[in-house]
């Protein structure tokens, strides 16, 4: 086991600890938000959809997402392209 910092370590190529758990939780919540948006997209205005995509990406990154990313995801959803956001059980480390 390699300790990166308190609350984060790597064992057998996978991150462990509360920080890894938090990252997986954020990814799962972002995936859930994107799924909900894709279901509701036909009844949403472009602005509502864009705001929802912005919130989902911000949830995942915990930072302001790039406008081009938000616009790209929004356009894909509006065209009916399904965005799959798979979340693994464990966070792998390269």
Phi, psi and omega per residue, in radians:
X1 nan 2.385 3.094
X2 -1.971 2.189 3.100
X3 -1.570 2.148 3.133
X4 -1.518 -0.858 3.091
X5 -2.856 2.979 3.106
X6 -0.952 2.378 3.115
X7 1.347 0.148 3.096
X8 -2.576 2.178 3.098
X9 -2.489 2.926 3.120
X10 -2.164 2.269 3.100
X11 -2.377 2.207 3.109
X12 0.926 0.631 3.076
X13 1.449 0.145 3.140
X14 -2.191 2.443 3.097
X15 -1.295 2.498 3.118
X16 -2.372 2.714 3.068
X17 1.979 3.053 -3.076
X18 -1.043 -0.591 3.130
X19 -1.211 -0.690 3.084
X20 -1.153 -0.719 3.103
X21 -1.078 -0.704 3.130
X22 -1.136 -0.707 3.128
X23 -1.115 -0.738 3.107
X24 -1.147 -0.652 3.111
X25 -1.128 -0.739 3.105
X26 -1.114 -0.721 3.120
X27 -1.108 -0.734 3.139
X28 -1.137 -0.713 3.132
X29 -1.171 -0.708 3.098
X30 -1.090 -0.715 3.109
X31 -1.093 -0.735 3.126
X32 -1.113 -0.757 3.118
X33 -1.095 -0.728 3.115
X34 -1.144 -0.681 3.085
X35 -1.063 -0.787 3.133
X36 -1.090 -0.727 3.129
X37 -1.090 -0.720 -3.115
X38 -1.157 -0.550 3.086
X39 -1.276 -0.658 -3.061
X40 -1.569 -0.180 -3.019
X41 -0.880 -0.744 -3.107
X42 -1.070 -0.414 -3.114
X43 -1.747 0.033 -3.078
X44 -1.783 2.634 2.998
X45 -1.328 2.902 3.111
X46 -1.056 -0.694 3.138
X47 -1.139 -0.724 3.106
X48 -1.129 -0.739 3.129
X49 -1.120 -0.783 3.136
X50 -1.084 -0.746 3.111
X51 -1.087 -0.697 3.119
X52 -1.133 -0.747 3.093
X53 -1.101 -0.740 3.111
X54 -1.011 -0.809 3.139
X55 -1.098 -0.732 -3.132
X56 -1.116 -0.797 3.139
X57 -1.190 -0.640 3.112
X58 -1.157 -0.654 3.098
X59 -1.030 -0.748 -3.096
X60 -1.244 -0.864 -3.026
X61 -1.506 -0.342 -3.042
X62 1.048 0.394 3.084
X63 -2.413 2.965 3.074
X64 -1.192 2.048 3.125
X65 -1.230 2.681 3.096
X66 -1.172 2.445 -3.132
X67 -1.022 -0.647 -3.135
X68 -1.155 -0.593 3.076
X69 -1.161 -0.812 3.139
X70 -1.065 -0.811 -3.133
X71 -1.099 -0.683 -3.129
X72 -1.151 -0.849 3.110
X73 -1.076 -0.745 -3.134
X74 -1.063 -0.796 -3.136
X75 -1.107 -0.721 3.123
X76 -1.100 -0.803 3.133
X77 -1.100 -0.742 -3.124
X78 -1.083 -0.592 3.127
X79 -1.408 -0.071 3.119
X80 1.552 0.165 3.093
X81 -1.318 2.194 -3.123
X82 -1.354 2.177 3.090
X83 -1.730 1.967 3.074
X84 -1.645 2.319 -3.130
X85 -2.183 1.373 -3.098
X86 -1.203 2.416 3.120
X87 -2.077 2.076 -3.123
X88 -1.298 2.935 3.065
X89 -1.329 -0.485 -3.119
X90 -2.306 2.629 -3.110
X91 -1.646 1.930 -3.115
X92 -1.411 2.626 3.121
X93 -2.033 2.379 -3.141
X94 -1.490 nan nan
